[in-house]
Amino acid sequence: MEILVCVKRVPDSAENEISIGADGADIRRDDLVYSVNEWDNYAVEEAIQIVERVGGSVTVVAVGTADAEEVVRREMAMGATQGLLLVDEAFEGSDGLGIATILRAAAQRGQYDLILTGAQADDGAAQVGGMLAALLDWPYASLVNRIEVNAGESLRIGREIEGGSQEISEIATPCVLSIQTGLNEPRYVGIRGIRKVASVEIPMLDAAALGIAEGSVGQTGAKVQRVDYFVPQTGLGAEMLAGSTVELASQLVEILKTKGGLK
Amino acid sequence: MALEPFSPATATLAGMPARLLFLLIPLVGLGCFAWIMARRMIPLLRAAPDPRLQRVPVRIYLVLKIWLAQWRHPRYLLAGVLHIVLFLGFLLLAARSTQLVVLGFVDGFTLPGFGGSFGTVYNLLKDFAATAVFVAVVILAVRRAAFKPARYEVPKHLGKDHTPEALFVLALIAILLISESLFEGSLLAAKPEAASLLTLAGGFQRMLAGTSVPTLAAINLVAYAIHDLTFFFFLCFLPLGKHFHVLTSLFNVFCMRLEAGNIKPVRHGVAEGQLDALKSFGVKKFEDFTWKHILDFYSCADCGRCSDRCPAQAVKRPLSPRFISIKGRDYAFQHYPLLGKTNAGPEALIGGLYSEDEIWSCTTCGACEEECPIGIEYIDKIVDLRRGMVDEGLVPKSLQKPLSALEKRGNPWGKLEKKRADWAAGLGEGFRVKLADQGESAEYLYFVDSISSYDDRMQKIAQATARILTRAEVDFVILGKDEKDCGHEVRRFGEEMLFQSLKEQNTEAIRATQARHIVTSDPHAYNALKHDYANLPPVTHVSEVIAAGLASGQLLFKPVGDPSRTYTYHDPCYLGRHNGLYEAPRRVIDGIPGLQRVEMPGNCRDRSFCCGGGGLMLFYEPEEEQRMSVVRVEMARQAGAEVIVTACPYCLTNLEDAIKVAGMEGKMEVIDLCELVDEHLLAADERENR
């Protein structure tokens, strides 16, 4: 099975103190560390495991600046067969549709049976997977937490439904799936793993190579513009419960039930 | 001085000269033994290299102390003393056994040098030795069969109980002793002079008194034959099980680790700069172990002391050091059989012989190695297995986050580098810390490390240390944002390349300061800088600086605030066991006038019980029934203490958590040594008023 996994380089929310820049439309990026988007990491692990079971190859693709090479290389150290970088100044400032358009161009250059994306990105809007499927006119399933490869041209997939239910579907290939975290345990990649793939060449394609028309993507092509970015004001604080231990416990259970934490 | 009818070499058996049989038994016995030993050598020859012949005088000293003098045995008093009797008796009787074997085909043989008065004394001694060993064997058998000490238990999933094997071997020893004594006694019975009644031989002499000489001679011959057969059966039986230690322990002790606190290189003979060239890291399959580590497996006597002292085992984590060895030995015996082809394949140890959780459960506290009477190593094996897991990407999610943060930010929480020295803002009036990243320099470098730099609670240790150093007039500087995590647990969790990277960055930053000494308040940093790093100025722990300040009068204490409270000192593993620093912290605590301190009996100094582990262990989520720290706080409470003093930020973290978990807030308190000292130090103006 030929699998394409779309990955994104994002500021790691756990290892940064996020603050808003002076213009108010973005975060301060000067002291940030980046990593691969967590959902995408699960997608790559899943792709590797599928290939380990049924054969094929895993290609990892990222849209961005040349910095994206760092995350593509990390995913290759995990075991992805090859990498692909889609880099062009014209891509900068793309909205979700723009990114999906760029990815479609890359997808059409190969013979993929399956495209995986993360269900969402740390700094994203959970939109690219669906858009990419629509642009390719391929079937799509979101929030996938289980994949089995059937004999023939279909997959049996599990999806997490709000409230914790599980839905099982059959989906025809080629298709696009957006991957939920927790469907596997992504393997660890250390410095040693990255060094091992340090000299592997990663092809880099620009807009011309991908045949993308100028102005259809990037800032100019974007039909969604971010106008503001802020950290919400801290609320009034915690709600303090009062009463005996038994009363406290039953109040707590009640709250957890209403908020959906308990069934 | 052969008495004619009493010489096995000249006797006849079924019309044949008995000498033939008594020549055949040793030949067959030694042949089998040589074959077995040759087969047992195969895995050792296929194993990874491990140079163990350096510093021979130290090794000889260790053999004399640990092996010959059985130094660690009396730590378990009854079993230890019995073993010493058995062991020394065995050594003494070895000469007699050798003589007996040759007596079977050389009439009247005596060992060279055993002829004269030495021989007479020896013969007297060996009878007492045989009797003493016999008594020990009886006690050991009763103990094993009737009292069944808990530490010998074998959990169901780990195989069969080892008691039958132990009893069988005790029986073999008893047969050896009885047959030798009967051989001697039957000879004595034909002589007029009486041997001591306190020996088995003397007993047999009395029993056989009045028996006719031909009968005595027959008994003598049968006793000899039994001894000869049992001796060679025993010799060949030893390498088949846990009694292999009888043969291997001498070599195991000679080859034991000479240093504490250090970790073996990824592969001996491969320099740190060449690690990238290695195809694989750590132990993944059995033959990736070093030959010494396989010799360890062979040498384990299954005495259970390691696991008895193992904190992971105490809280029912899925790790028992004893079974690391026993499973390893079983693997070697199964895959390298005595007969037929070896069937060692490239099968992965993790997920088969050992489980991931088992190997992550170790805090590397070193209690097992401290206890092992024959110098078996565990930490290096665990670290090697972890290196193998890290190389295969088998790292729990709970550890991947901190490792990634360490790689990116140099600390496991992913906090900003520029905030690393923020703790110094809370020092209080009159105190200031020099910063190397601002171009300042000093004689001492204070290596703070991540937890004391960033953790709100542990920053108090850094602050107390800075104030103490200032009062001790130690001119010091910190690295600030240029300091990275020391990587102590990064290395011990198997992420060698990340450790190397942290080490390089720290080494460069430290050397750039041109400081001539390093001081630290964190035993993990202390151990890393001392044993894992190279080419650094000498490293001291702050407790040594304080102890020196007290001795010189540079530092003076005011009386303890509340003299009614009882204190105890918890030895951090990486200060105590791994670095032998037991006295300085105690001297410091005892230097506070009016402070009452008790020890946790049986659980202090080199028998300290790990708090649960530091560094990355704070992030690992083990399977366990209880927290180690809760067990430790309970030990302190039972010792009658209300305040636990420790000298490690991780111990402080774990023990404070334990007090909350155990609901002992208000009843128990934990404090770092530096905080205690900081509270009791007299300021300069206070000193002048005295």
Interface residues (C-beta under 8 A of the other chain):
Chain A: D12 A14 E15 N16 E17 D31 V33 S35 M78 E185 P186 R187 Y188 V189 G190 I191 R192 G193 R195
Chain B: L275 D276 F281 V390 D391 E392 G393 L394 V395 P396 K397 L399 Q400 K401 L403 S404 A405 E407 K408 R409 G414 L416 K418 E495 E496 M497 L498 S501
